Amino acid sequence: MRINLDKKHFTRSERKFGRMLQELHIPFETKILINGRETDFLIKRYAIDIDGHPQNTDKNVYLAKAGYIPLHFYNKEINQTIINKLINL
């Protein structure tokens, strides 16, 4: 199933990350609420957030206590990954 990664609901980096997951055929969910706290991507038990600022550590602790593995990426990390992927083609 393809998820619509539209500009209205996703940042550029989130769209890039989502497209990479789709290209790799990795199933994921987006904009998932976990007990009232939104995470950008959910892949099995991995709760992934992509931001341009430092992550809220309280949210990470909360997610870990709820049984998820929190991962955080900065926008620049996603953009650099795309550049590296293109260079290695």
PyMOL Python script that loads the backbone (N, CA, C, O; Angstrom):
from pymol import cmd

cmd.read_pdbstr("""\
ATOM      1  N   MET A   1       0.834  -1.180   0.000  1.00  0.00           N
ATOM      2  CA  MET A   1       0.000   0.000   0.000  1.00  0.00           C
ATOM      3  C   MET A   1       0.880   1.245   0.000  1.00  0.00           C
ATOM      4  O   MET A   1       1.796   1.355   0.815  1.00  0.00           O
ATOM      5  N   ARG A   2       0.615   2.168  -0.892  1.00  0.00           N
ATOM      6  CA  ARG A   2       1.362   3.422  -0.952  1.00  0.00           C
ATOM      7  C   ARG A   2       0.688   4.472  -0.096  1.00  0.00           C
ATOM      8  O   ARG A   2      -0.530   4.646  -0.149  1.00  0.00           O
ATOM      9  N   ILE A   3       1.474   5.159   0.682  1.00  0.00           N
ATOM     10  CA  ILE A   3       0.975   6.223   1.541  1.00  0.00           C
ATOM     11  C   ILE A   3       1.202   7.544   0.824  1.00  0.00           C
ATOM     12  O   ILE A   3       2.282   7.783   0.283  1.00  0.00           O
ATOM     13  N   ASN A   4       0.192   8.400   0.819  1.00  0.00           N
ATOM     14  CA  ASN A   4       0.297   9.707   0.187  1.00  0.00           C
ATOM     15  C   ASN A   4       1.114  10.642   1.088  1.00  0.00           C
ATOM     16  O   ASN A   4       0.657  11.024   2.165  1.00  0.00           O
ATOM     17  N   LEU A   5       2.298  11.000   0.652  1.00  0.00           N
ATOM     18  CA  LEU A   5       3.193  11.869   1.417  1.00  0.00           C
ATOM     19  C   LEU A   5       3.043  13.304   0.904  1.00  0.00           C
ATOM     20  O   LEU A   5       3.965  13.846   0.295  1.00  0.00           O
ATOM     21  N   ASP A   6       1.895  13.910   1.149  1.00  0.00           N
ATOM     22  CA  ASP A   6       1.603  15.228   0.594  1.00  0.00           C
ATOM     23  C   ASP A   6       2.304  16.355   1.353  1.00  0.00           C
ATOM     24  O   ASP A   6       2.719  16.190   2.500  1.00  0.00           O
ATOM     25  N   LYS A   7       2.426  17.499   0.687  1.00  0.00           N
ATOM     26  CA  LYS A   7       3.111  18.659   1.263  1.00  0.00           C
ATOM     27  C   LYS A   7       2.350  19.261   2.438  1.00  0.00           C
ATOM     28  O   LYS A   7       2.942  19.911   3.299  1.00  0.00           O
ATOM     29  N   LYS A   8       1.053  19.046   2.471  1.00  0.00           N
ATOM     30  CA  LYS A   8       0.235  19.649   3.522  1.00  0.00           C
ATOM     31  C   LYS A   8       0.531  19.052   4.899  1.00  0.00           C
ATOM     32  O   LYS A   8       0.479  19.758   5.906  1.00  0.00           O
ATOM     33  N   HIS A   9       0.837  17.766   4.943  1.00  0.00           N
ATOM     34  CA  HIS A   9       0.987  17.076   6.223  1.00  0.00           C
ATOM     35  C   HIS A   9       2.413  16.631   6.555  1.00  0.00           C
ATOM     36  O   HIS A   9       2.675  16.165   7.664  1.00  0.00           O
ATOM     37  N   PHE A  10       3.330  16.772   5.601  1.00  0.00           N
ATOM     38  CA  PHE A  10       4.687  16.266   5.807  1.00  0.00           C
ATOM     39  C   PHE A  10       5.715  17.325   5.419  1.00  0.00           C
ATOM     40  O   PHE A  10       5.514  18.081   4.469  1.00  0.00           O
ATOM     41  N   THR A  11       6.816  17.371   6.165  1.00  0.00           N
ATOM     42  CA  THR A  11       7.922  18.252   5.788  1.00  0.00           C
ATOM     43  C   THR A  11       8.670  17.616   4.620  1.00  0.00           C
ATOM     44  O   THR A  11       8.453  16.448   4.296  1.00  0.00           O
ATOM     45  N   ARG A  12       9.535  18.375   4.003  1.00  0.00           N
ATOM     46  CA  ARG A  12      10.328  17.854   2.881  1.00  0.00           C
ATOM     47  C   ARG A  12      11.138  16.637   3.316  1.00  0.00           C
ATOM     48  O   ARG A  12      11.167  15.627   2.612  1.00  0.00           O
ATOM     49  N   SER A  13      11.787  16.725   4.462  1.00  0.00           N
ATOM     50  CA  SER A  13      12.602  15.601   4.941  1.00  0.00           C
ATOM     51  C   SER A  13      11.750  14.375   5.243  1.00  0.00           C
ATOM     52  O   SER A  13      12.169  13.248   4.979  1.00  0.00           O
ATOM     53  N   GLU A  14      10.558  14.585   5.795  1.00  0.00           N
ATOM     54  CA  GLU A  14       9.661  13.458   6.059  1.00  0.00           C
ATOM     55  C   GLU A  14       9.221  12.808   4.753  1.00  0.00           C
ATOM     56  O   GLU A  14       9.144  11.582   4.667  1.00  0.00           O
ATOM     57  N   ARG A  15       8.932  13.610   3.743  1.00  0.00           N
ATOM     58  CA  ARG A  15       8.551  13.044   2.444  1.00  0.00           C
ATOM     59  C   ARG A  15       9.704  12.240   1.847  1.00  0.00           C
ATOM     60  O   ARG A  15       9.488  11.154   1.310  1.00  0.00           O
ATOM     61  N   LYS A  16      10.925  12.764   1.935  1.00  0.00           N
ATOM     62  CA  LYS A  16      12.093  12.045   1.406  1.00  0.00           C
ATOM     63  C   LYS A  16      12.278  10.717   2.132  1.00  0.00           C
ATOM     64  O   LYS A  16      12.513   9.686   1.503  1.00  0.00           O
ATOM     65  N   PHE A  17      12.171  10.749   3.446  1.00  0.00           N
ATOM     66  CA  PHE A  17      12.341   9.535   4.244  1.00  0.00           C
ATOM     67  C   PHE A  17      11.250   8.515   3.888  1.00  0.00           C
ATOM     68  O   PHE A  17      11.542   7.334   3.703  1.00  0.00           O
ATOM     69  N   GLY A  18      10.013   8.966   3.796  1.00  0.00           N
ATOM     70  CA  GLY A  18       8.911   8.083   3.445  1.00  0.00           C
ATOM     71  C   GLY A  18       9.093   7.464   2.071  1.00  0.00           C
ATOM     72  O   GLY A  18       8.815   6.280   1.880  1.00  0.00           O
ATOM     73  N   ARG A  19       9.559   8.254   1.113  1.00  0.00           N
ATOM     74  CA  ARG A  19       9.791   7.727  -0.240  1.00  0.00           C
ATOM     75  C   ARG A  19      10.907   6.688  -0.239  1.00  0.00           C
ATOM     76  O   ARG A  19      10.827   5.686  -0.950  1.00  0.00           O
ATOM     77  N   MET A  20      11.962   6.927   0.570  1.00  0.00           N
ATOM     78  CA  MET A  20      13.034   5.927   0.675  1.00  0.00           C
ATOM     79  C   MET A  20      12.473   4.616   1.211  1.00  0.00           C
ATOM     80  O   MET A  20      12.796   3.544   0.699  1.00  0.00           O
ATOM     81  N   LEU A  21      11.632   4.698   2.241  1.00  0.00           N
ATOM     82  CA  LEU A  21      11.030   3.485   2.799  1.00  0.00           C
ATOM     83  C   LEU A  21      10.176   2.772   1.756  1.00  0.00           C
ATOM     84  O   LEU A  21      10.208   1.546   1.652  1.00  0.00           O
ATOM     85  N   GLN A  22       9.414   3.544   0.985  1.00  0.00           N
ATOM     86  CA  GLN A  22       8.588   2.940  -0.060  1.00  0.00           C
ATOM     87  C   GLN A  22       9.447   2.262  -1.121  1.00  0.00           C
ATOM     88  O   GLN A  22       9.132   1.157  -1.564  1.00  0.00           O
ATOM     89  N   GLU A  23      10.538   2.923  -1.534  1.00  0.00           N
ATOM     90  CA  GLU A  23      11.428   2.340  -2.539  1.00  0.00           C
ATOM     91  C   GLU A  23      12.044   1.034  -2.055  1.00  0.00           C
ATOM     92  O   GLU A  23      12.273   0.116  -2.843  1.00  0.00           O
ATOM     93  N   LEU A  24      12.310   0.959  -0.754  1.00  0.00           N
ATOM     94  CA  LEU A  24      12.914  -0.238  -0.171  1.00  0.00           C
ATOM     95  C   LEU A  24      11.860  -1.269   0.251  1.00  0.00           C
ATOM     96  O   LEU A  24      12.196  -2.320   0.796  1.00  0.00           O
ATOM     97  N   HIS A  25      10.597  -0.963  -0.001  1.00  0.00           N
ATOM     98  CA  HIS A  25       9.475  -1.845   0.331  1.00  0.00           C
ATOM     99  C   HIS A  25       9.425  -2.170   1.823  1.00  0.00           C
ATOM    100  O   HIS A  25       9.143  -3.302   2.216  1.00  0.00           O
ATOM    101  N   ILE A  26       9.703  -1.162   2.641  1.00  0.00           N
ATOM    102  CA  ILE A  26       9.638  -1.318   4.095  1.00  0.00           C
ATOM    103  C   ILE A  26       8.273  -0.814   4.549  1.00  0.00           C
ATOM    104  O   ILE A  26       7.976   0.370   4.386  1.00  0.00           O
ATOM    105  N   PRO A  27       7.436  -1.681   5.114  1.00  0.00           N
ATOM    106  CA  PRO A  27       6.114  -1.237   5.564  1.00  0.00           C
ATOM    107  C   PRO A  27       6.230  -0.274   6.748  1.00  0.00           C
ATOM    108  O   PRO A  27       7.022  -0.490   7.666  1.00  0.00           O
ATOM    109  N   PHE A  28       5.432   0.780   6.711  1.00  0.00           N
ATOM    110  CA  PHE A  28       5.463   1.779   7.771  1.00  0.00           C
ATOM    111  C   PHE A  28       4.114   2.461   7.897  1.00  0.00           C
ATOM    112  O   PHE A  28       3.269   2.395   7.003  1.00  0.00           O
ATOM    113  N   GLU A  29       3.940   3.113   9.026  1.00  0.00           N
ATOM    114  CA  GLU A  29       2.780   3.960   9.261  1.00  0.00           C
ATOM    115  C   GLU A  29       3.307   5.365   9.534  1.00  0.00           C
ATOM    116  O   GLU A  29       4.453   5.533   9.951  1.00  0.00           O
ATOM    117  N   THR A  30       2.467   6.374   9.297  1.00  0.00           N
ATOM    118  CA  THR A  30       2.911   7.750   9.523  1.00  0.00           C
ATOM    119  C   THR A  30       1.940   8.491  10.427  1.00  0.00           C
ATOM    120  O   THR A  30       0.756   8.167  10.523  1.00  0.00           O
ATOM    121  N   LYS A  31       2.498   9.502  11.087  1.00  0.00           N
ATOM    122  CA  LYS A  31       1.719  10.398  11.951  1.00  0.00           C
ATOM    123  C   LYS A  31       0.843   9.610  12.919  1.00  0.00           C
ATOM    124  O   LYS A  31      -0.365   9.825  13.017  1.00  0.00           O
ATOM    125  N   ILE A  32       1.490   8.695  13.627  1.00  0.00           N
ATOM    126  CA  ILE A  32       0.801   7.806  14.559  1.00  0.00           C
ATOM    127  C   ILE A  32       0.769   8.430  15.948  1.00  0.00           C
ATOM    128  O   ILE A  32       1.783   8.929  16.436  1.00  0.00           O
ATOM    129  N   LEU A  33      -0.391   8.398  16.576  1.00  0.00           N
ATOM    130  CA  LEU A  33      -0.513   8.854  17.959  1.00  0.00           C
ATOM    131  C   LEU A  33      -0.290   7.674  18.886  1.00  0.00           C
ATOM    132  O   LEU A  33      -0.964   6.648  18.785  1.00  0.00           O
ATOM    133  N   ILE A  34       0.659   7.834  19.787  1.00  0.00           N
ATOM    134  CA  ILE A  34       0.924   6.817  20.796  1.00  0.00           C
ATOM    135  C   ILE A  34       0.601   7.461  22.140  1.00  0.00           C
ATOM    136  O   ILE A  34       1.377   8.257  22.668  1.00  0.00           O
ATOM    137  N   ASN A  35      -0.540   7.105  22.670  1.00  0.00           N
ATOM    138  CA  ASN A  35      -1.049   7.709  23.911  1.00  0.00           C
ATOM    139  C   ASN A  35      -0.982   9.232  23.876  1.00  0.00           C
ATOM    140  O   ASN A  35      -0.505   9.865  24.818  1.00  0.00           O
ATOM    141  N   GLY A  36      -1.463   9.810  22.783  1.00  0.00           N
ATOM    142  CA  GLY A  36      -1.555  11.260  22.675  1.00  0.00           C
ATOM    143  C   GLY A  36      -0.316  11.963  22.166  1.00  0.00           C
ATOM    144  O   GLY A  36      -0.320  13.185  22.022  1.00  0.00           O
ATOM    145  N   ARG A  37       0.747  11.222  21.890  1.00  0.00           N
ATOM    146  CA  ARG A  37       1.982  11.836  21.386  1.00  0.00           C
ATOM    147  C   ARG A  37       2.234  11.335  19.968  1.00  0.00           C
ATOM    148  O   ARG A  37       2.272  10.132  19.710  1.00  0.00           O
ATOM    149  N   GLU A  38       2.404  12.292  19.055  1.00  0.00           N
ATOM    150  CA  GLU A  38       2.564  11.926  17.648  1.00  0.00           C
ATOM    151  C   GLU A  38       4.012  11.587  17.312  1.00  0.00           C
ATOM    152  O   GLU A  38       4.946  12.263  17.744  1.00  0.00           O
ATOM    153  N   THR A  39       4.171  10.536  16.542  1.00  0.00           N
ATOM    154  CA  THR A  39       5.477  10.181  16.003  1.00  0.00           C
ATOM    155  C   THR A  39       5.354  10.187  14.482  1.00  0.00           C
ATOM    156  O   THR A  39       4.313   9.818  13.939  1.00  0.00           O
ATOM    157  N   ASP A  40       6.420  10.608  13.795  1.00  0.00           N
ATOM    158  CA  ASP A  40       6.365  10.784  12.347  1.00  0.00           C
ATOM    159  C   ASP A  40       6.224   9.458  11.605  1.00  0.00           C
ATOM    160  O   ASP A  40       5.426   9.349  10.674  1.00  0.00           O
ATOM    161  N   PHE A  41       6.988   8.459  12.010  1.00  0.00           N
ATOM    162  CA  PHE A  41       6.963   7.154  11.338  1.00  0.00           C
ATOM    163  C   PHE A  41       6.995   6.047  12.375  1.00  0.00           C
ATOM    164  O   PHE A  41       7.651   6.161  13.411  1.00  0.00           O
ATOM    165  N   LEU A  42       6.284   4.988  12.083  1.00  0.00           N
ATOM    166  CA  LEU A  42       6.309   3.808  12.935  1.00  0.00           C
ATOM    167  C   LEU A  42       6.617   2.611  12.053  1.00  0.00           C
ATOM    168  O   LEU A  42       5.868   2.288  11.130  1.00  0.00           O
ATOM    169  N   ILE A  43       7.746   1.953  12.355  1.00  0.00           N
ATOM    170  CA  ILE A  43       8.158   0.746  11.651  1.00  0.00           C
ATOM    171  C   ILE A  43       8.314  -0.330  12.722  1.00  0.00           C
ATOM    172  O   ILE A  43       9.274  -0.327  13.493  1.00  0.00           O
ATOM    173  N   LYS A  44       7.364  -1.238  12.753  1.00  0.00           N
ATOM    174  CA  LYS A  44       7.291  -2.249  13.814  1.00  0.00           C
ATOM    175  C   LYS A  44       7.295  -1.539  15.158  1.00  0.00           C
ATOM    176  O   LYS A  44       6.343  -0.819  15.461  1.00  0.00           O
ATOM    177  N   ARG A  45       8.325  -1.711  15.974  1.00  0.00           N
ATOM    178  CA  ARG A  45       8.387  -1.076  17.299  1.00  0.00           C
ATOM    179  C   ARG A  45       9.289   0.168  17.303  1.00  0.00           C
ATOM    180  O   ARG A  45       9.562   0.731  18.363  1.00  0.00           O
ATOM    181  N   TYR A  46       9.746   0.592  16.133  1.00  0.00           N
ATOM    182  CA  TYR A  46      10.589   1.786  16.027  1.00  0.00           C
ATOM    183  C   TYR A  46       9.720   3.012  15.806  1.00  0.00           C
ATOM    184  O   TYR A  46       8.997   3.097  14.814  1.00  0.00           O
ATOM    185  N   ALA A  47       9.792   3.960  16.728  1.00  0.00           N
ATOM    186  CA  ALA A  47       9.078   5.233  16.620  1.00  0.00           C
ATOM    187  C   ALA A  47      10.090   6.278  16.152  1.00  0.00           C
ATOM    188  O   ALA A  47      11.002   6.642  16.894  1.00  0.00           O
ATOM    189  N   ILE A  48       9.927   6.755  14.925  1.00  0.00           N
ATOM    190  CA  ILE A  48      10.926   7.614  14.294  1.00  0.00           C
ATOM    191  C   ILE A  48      10.382   9.024  14.135  1.00  0.00           C
ATOM    192  O   ILE A  48       9.293   9.228  13.598  1.00  0.00           O
ATOM    193  N   ASP A  49      11.161   9.998  14.614  1.00  0.00           N
ATOM    194  CA  ASP A  49      10.833  11.407  14.443  1.00  0.00           C
ATOM    195  C   ASP A  49      11.931  12.090  13.653  1.00  0.00           C
ATOM    196  O   ASP A  49      13.117  11.823  13.848  1.00  0.00           O
ATOM    197  N   ILE A  50      11.517  12.979  12.754  1.00  0.00           N
ATOM    198  CA  ILE A  50      12.454  13.743  11.931  1.00  0.00           C
ATOM    199  C   ILE A  50      12.157  15.215  12.183  1.00  0.00           C
ATOM    200  O   ILE A  50      11.046  15.683  11.934  1.00  0.00           O
ATOM    201  N   ASP A  51      13.158  15.943  12.679  1.00  0.00           N
ATOM    202  CA  ASP A  51      12.958  17.339  13.057  1.00  0.00           C
ATOM    203  C   ASP A  51      14.166  18.187  12.713  1.00  0.00           C
ATOM    204  O   ASP A  51      15.232  17.672  12.376  1.00  0.00           O
ATOM    205  N   GLY A  52      13.985  19.476  12.801  1.00  0.00           N
ATOM    206  CA  GLY A  52      15.079  20.420  12.608  1.00  0.00           C
ATOM    207  C   GLY A  52      15.603  20.940  13.932  1.00  0.00           C
ATOM    208  O   GLY A  52      16.392  21.884  13.968  1.00  0.00           O
ATOM    209  N   HIS A  53      15.166  20.329  15.015  1.00  0.00           N
ATOM    210  CA  HIS A  53      15.554  20.777  16.354  1.00  0.00           C
ATOM    211  C   HIS A  53      15.823  19.572  17.243  1.00  0.00           C
ATOM    212  O   HIS A  53      15.436  18.456  16.896  1.00  0.00           O
ATOM    213  N   PRO A  54      16.481  19.773  18.386  1.00  0.00           N
ATOM    214  CA  PRO A  54      16.732  18.650  19.297  1.00  0.00           C
ATOM    215  C   PRO A  54      15.424  18.000  19.750  1.00  0.00           C
ATOM    216  O   PRO A  54      14.412  18.674  19.942  1.00  0.00           O
ATOM    217  N   GLN A  55      15.467  16.699  19.912  1.00  0.00           N
ATOM    218  CA  GLN A  55      14.286  15.928  20.304  1.00  0.00           C
ATOM    219  C   GLN A  55      13.961  16.151  21.775  1.00  0.00           C
ATOM    220  O   GLN A  55      14.855  16.362  22.594  1.00  0.00           O
ATOM    221  N   ASN A  56      12.699  16.104  22.093  1.00  0.00           N
ATOM    222  CA  ASN A  56      12.222  16.178  23.472  1.00  0.00           C
ATOM    223  C   ASN A  56      12.561  14.853  24.159  1.00  0.00           C
ATOM    224  O   ASN A  56      11.995  13.814  23.821  1.00  0.00           O
ATOM    225  N   THR A  57      13.471  14.892  25.111  1.00  0.00           N
ATOM    226  CA  THR A  57      13.901  13.655  25.768  1.00  0.00           C
ATOM    227  C   THR A  57      12.777  13.021  26.579  1.00  0.00           C
ATOM    228  O   THR A  57      12.747  11.801  26.740  1.00  0.00           O
ATOM    229  N   ASP A  58      11.847  13.833  27.093  1.00  0.00           N
ATOM    230  CA  ASP A  58      10.713  13.275  27.825  1.00  0.00           C
ATOM    231  C   ASP A  58       9.881  12.376  26.921  1.00  0.00           C
ATOM    232  O   ASP A  58       9.398  11.328  27.350  1.00  0.00           O
ATOM    233  N   LYS A  59       9.718  12.788  25.674  1.00  0.00           N
ATOM    234  CA  LYS A  59       8.954  11.987  24.719  1.00  0.00           C
ATOM    235  C   LYS A  59       9.662  10.655  24.466  1.00  0.00           C
ATOM    236  O   LYS A  59       9.012   9.613  24.388  1.00  0.00           O
ATOM    237  N   ASN A  60      10.985  10.685  24.338  1.00  0.00           N
ATOM    238  CA  ASN A  60      11.745   9.447  24.114  1.00  0.00           C
ATOM    239  C   ASN A  60      11.595   8.487  25.285  1.00  0.00           C
ATOM    240  O   ASN A  60      11.420   7.285  25.086  1.00  0.00           O
ATOM    241  N   VAL A  61      11.663   9.008  26.495  1.00  0.00           N
ATOM    242  CA  VAL A  61      11.503   8.173  27.692  1.00  0.00           C
ATOM    243  C   VAL A  61      10.093   7.580  27.709  1.00  0.00           C
ATOM    244  O   VAL A  61       9.917   6.397  28.003  1.00  0.00           O
ATOM    245  N   TYR A  62       9.112   8.387  27.401  1.00  0.00           N
ATOM    246  CA  TYR A  62       7.728   7.939  27.379  1.00  0.00           C
ATOM    247  C   TYR A  62       7.531   6.821  26.352  1.00  0.00           C
ATOM    248  O   TYR A  62       6.905   5.802  26.644  1.00  0.00           O
ATOM    249  N   LEU A  63       8.076   7.026  25.141  1.00  0.00           N
ATOM    250  CA  LEU A  63       7.942   6.008  24.099  1.00  0.00           C
ATOM    251  C   LEU A  63       8.626   4.702  24.502  1.00  0.00           C
ATOM    252  O   LEU A  63       8.092   3.617  24.272  1.00  0.00           O
ATOM    253  N   ALA A  64       9.799   4.816  25.098  1.00  0.00           N
ATOM    254  CA  ALA A  64      10.530   3.617  25.534  1.00  0.00           C
ATOM    255  C   ALA A  64       9.736   2.857  26.602  1.00  0.00           C
ATOM    256  O   ALA A  64       9.672   1.628  26.577  1.00  0.00           O
ATOM    257  N   LYS A  65       9.142   3.586  27.525  1.00  0.00           N
ATOM    258  CA  LYS A  65       8.331   2.937  28.565  1.00  0.00           C
ATOM    259  C   LYS A  65       7.090   2.276  27.979  1.00  0.00           C
ATOM    260  O   LYS A  65       6.571   1.309  28.536  1.00  0.00           O
ATOM    261  N   ALA A  66       6.615   2.806  26.845  1.00  0.00           N
ATOM    262  CA  ALA A  66       5.438   2.231  26.178  1.00  0.00           C
ATOM    263  C   ALA A  66       5.816   1.041  25.294  1.00  0.00           C
ATOM    264  O   ALA A  66       4.947   0.443  24.659  1.00  0.00           O
ATOM    265  N   GLY A  67       7.121   0.689  25.247  1.00  0.00           N
ATOM    266  CA  GLY A  67       7.554  -0.485  24.497  1.00  0.00           C
ATOM    267  C   GLY A  67       8.078  -0.195  23.107  1.00  0.00           C
ATOM    268  O   GLY A  67       8.292  -1.119  22.322  1.00  0.00           O
ATOM    269  N   TYR A  68       8.291   1.076  22.788  1.00  0.00           N
ATOM    270  CA  TYR A  68       8.813   1.453  21.475  1.00  0.00           C
ATOM    271  C   TYR A  68      10.289   1.814  21.569  1.00  0.00           C
ATOM    272  O   TYR A  68      10.799   2.139  22.641  1.00  0.00           O
ATOM    273  N   ILE A  69      10.950   1.751  20.445  1.00  0.00           N
ATOM    274  CA  ILE A  69      12.352   2.153  20.357  1.00  0.00           C
ATOM    275  C   ILE A  69      12.371   3.507  19.645  1.00  0.00           C
ATOM    276  O   ILE A  69      12.178   3.568  18.431  1.00  0.00           O
ATOM    277  N   PRO A  70      12.600   4.589  20.388  1.00  0.00           N
ATOM    278  CA  PRO A  70      12.581   5.907  19.763  1.00  0.00           C
ATOM    279  C   PRO A  70      13.868   6.178  18.984  1.00  0.00           C
ATOM    280  O   PRO A  70      14.971   5.944  19.479  1.00  0.00           O
ATOM    281  N   LEU A  71      13.707   6.672  17.761  1.00  0.00           N
ATOM    282  CA  LEU A  71      14.829   7.093  16.929  1.00  0.00           C
ATOM    283  C   LEU A  71      14.563   8.515  16.472  1.00  0.00           C
ATOM    284  O   LEU A  71      13.430   8.869  16.146  1.00  0.00           O
ATOM    285  N   HIS A  72      15.597   9.321  16.451  1.00  0.00           N
ATOM    286  CA  HIS A  72      15.445  10.708  16.042  1.00  0.00           C
ATOM    287  C   HIS A  72      16.480  11.038  14.983  1.00  0.00           C
ATOM    288  O   HIS A  72      17.658  10.709  15.124  1.00  0.00           O
ATOM    289  N   PHE A  73      16.031  11.688  13.928  1.00  0.00           N
ATOM    290  CA  PHE A  73      16.923  12.157  12.875  1.00  0.00           C
ATOM    291  C   PHE A  73      16.670  13.647  12.663  1.00  0.00           C
ATOM    292  O   PHE A  73      15.534  14.118  12.722  1.00  0.00           O
ATOM    293  N   TYR A  74      17.740  14.360  12.420  1.00  0.00           N
ATOM    294  CA  TYR A  74      17.613  15.761  12.032  1.00  0.00           C
ATOM    295  C   TYR A  74      17.369  15.833  10.532  1.00  0.00           C
ATOM    296  O   TYR A  74      17.763  14.937   9.786  1.00  0.00           O
ATOM    297  N   ASN A  75      16.717  16.902  10.098  1.00  0.00           N
ATOM    298  CA  ASN A  75      16.461  17.098   8.669  1.00  0.00           C
ATOM    299  C   ASN A  75      17.732  16.948   7.846  1.00  0.00           C
ATOM    300  O   ASN A  75      17.719  16.311   6.793  1.00  0.00           O
ATOM    301  N   LYS A  76      18.839  17.536   8.324  1.00  0.00           N
ATOM    302  CA  LYS A  76      20.086  17.495   7.555  1.00  0.00           C
ATOM    303  C   LYS A  76      20.611  16.071   7.400  1.00  0.00           C
ATOM    304  O   LYS A  76      21.270  15.767   6.407  1.00  0.00           O
ATOM    305  N   GLU A  77      20.330  15.191   8.364  1.00  0.00           N
ATOM    306  CA  GLU A  77      20.755  13.794   8.241  1.00  0.00           C
ATOM    307  C   GLU A  77      19.993  13.095   7.122  1.00  0.00           C
ATOM    308  O   GLU A  77      20.573  12.304   6.378  1.00  0.00           O
ATOM    309  N   ILE A  78      18.721  13.376   6.999  1.00  0.00           N
ATOM    310  CA  ILE A  78      17.916  12.774   5.932  1.00  0.00           C
ATOM    311  C   ILE A  78      18.405  13.286   4.584  1.00  0.00           C
ATOM    312  O   ILE A  78      18.580  12.505   3.648  1.00  0.00           O
ATOM    313  N   ASN A  79      18.627  14.587   4.481  1.00  0.00           N
ATOM    314  CA  ASN A  79      19.097  15.166   3.223  1.00  0.00           C
ATOM    315  C   ASN A  79      20.466  14.628   2.837  1.00  0.00           C
ATOM    316  O   ASN A  79      20.710  14.376   1.657  1.00  0.00           O
ATOM    317  N   GLN A  80      21.360  14.446   3.791  1.00  0.00           N
ATOM    318  CA  GLN A  80      22.696  13.910   3.514  1.00  0.00           C
ATOM    319  C   GLN A  80      22.603  12.458   3.055  1.00  0.00           C
ATOM    320  O   GLN A  80      23.364  12.035   2.185  1.00  0.00           O
ATOM    321  N   THR A  81      21.687  11.700   3.626  1.00  0.00           N
ATOM    322  CA  THR A  81      21.477  10.306   3.216  1.00  0.00           C
ATOM    323  C   THR A  81      21.075  10.245   1.748  1.00  0.00           C
ATOM    324  O   THR A  81      21.573   9.410   0.993  1.00  0.00           O
ATOM    325  N   ILE A  82      20.175  11.131   1.353  1.00  0.00           N
ATOM    326  CA  ILE A  82      19.733  11.170  -0.048  1.00  0.00           C
ATOM    327  C   ILE A  82      20.926  11.483  -0.959  1.00  0.00           C
ATOM    328  O   ILE A  82      21.103  10.846  -1.997  1.00  0.00           O
ATOM    329  N   ILE A  83      21.729  12.455  -0.570  1.00  0.00           N
ATOM    330  CA  ILE A  83      22.904  12.832  -1.388  1.00  0.00           C
ATOM    331  C   ILE A  83      23.852  11.644  -1.489  1.00  0.00           C
ATOM    332  O   ILE A  83      24.333  11.339  -2.581  1.00  0.00           O
ATOM    333  N   ASN A  84      24.130  10.969  -0.385  1.00  0.00           N
ATOM    334  CA  ASN A  84      25.024   9.803  -0.397  1.00  0.00           C
ATOM    335  C   ASN A  84      24.463   8.684  -1.276  1.00  0.00           C
ATOM    336  O   ASN A  84      25.210   8.010  -1.986  1.00  0.00           O
ATOM    337  N   LYS A  85      23.154   8.494  -1.223  1.00  0.00           N
ATOM    338  CA  LYS A  85      22.525   7.462  -2.047  1.00  0.00           C
ATOM    339  C   LYS A  85      22.714   7.766  -3.533  1.00  0.00           C
ATOM    340  O   LYS A  85      23.004   6.867  -4.323  1.00  0.00           O
ATOM    341  N   LEU A  86      22.549   9.029  -3.909  1.00  0.00           N
ATOM    342  CA  LEU A  86      22.725   9.410  -5.310  1.00  0.00           C
ATOM    343  C   LEU A  86      24.174   9.281  -5.765  1.00  0.00           C
ATOM    344  O   LEU A  86      24.443   8.873  -6.895  1.00  0.00           O
ATOM    345  N   ILE A  87      25.102   9.628  -4.883  1.00  0.00           N
ATOM    346  CA  ILE A  87      26.541   9.538  -5.220  1.00  0.00           C
ATOM    347  C   ILE A  87      26.931   8.076  -5.453  1.00  0.00           C
ATOM    348  O   ILE A  87      27.762   7.788  -6.315  1.00  0.00           O
ATOM    349  N   ASN A  88      26.341   7.161  -4.696  1.00  0.00           N
ATOM    350  CA  ASN A  88      26.716   5.748  -4.785  1.00  0.00           C
ATOM    351  C   ASN A  88      25.960   4.975  -5.856  1.00  0.00           C
ATOM    352  O   ASN A  88      26.113   3.756  -5.946  1.00  0.00           O
ATOM    353  N   LEU A  89      25.158   5.639  -6.662  1.00  0.00           N
ATOM    354  CA  LEU A  89      24.444   4.931  -7.753  1.00  0.00           C
ATOM    355  C   LEU A  89      25.373   4.513  -8.849  1.00  0.00           C
ATOM    356  O   LEU A  89      24.938   3.912  -9.832  1.00  0.00           O
TER     357      LEU A  89
END
""", "prot")
cmd.dss("prot")
cmd.show_as("cartoon", "prot")
cmd.util.cbc("prot")
cmd.orient("prot")
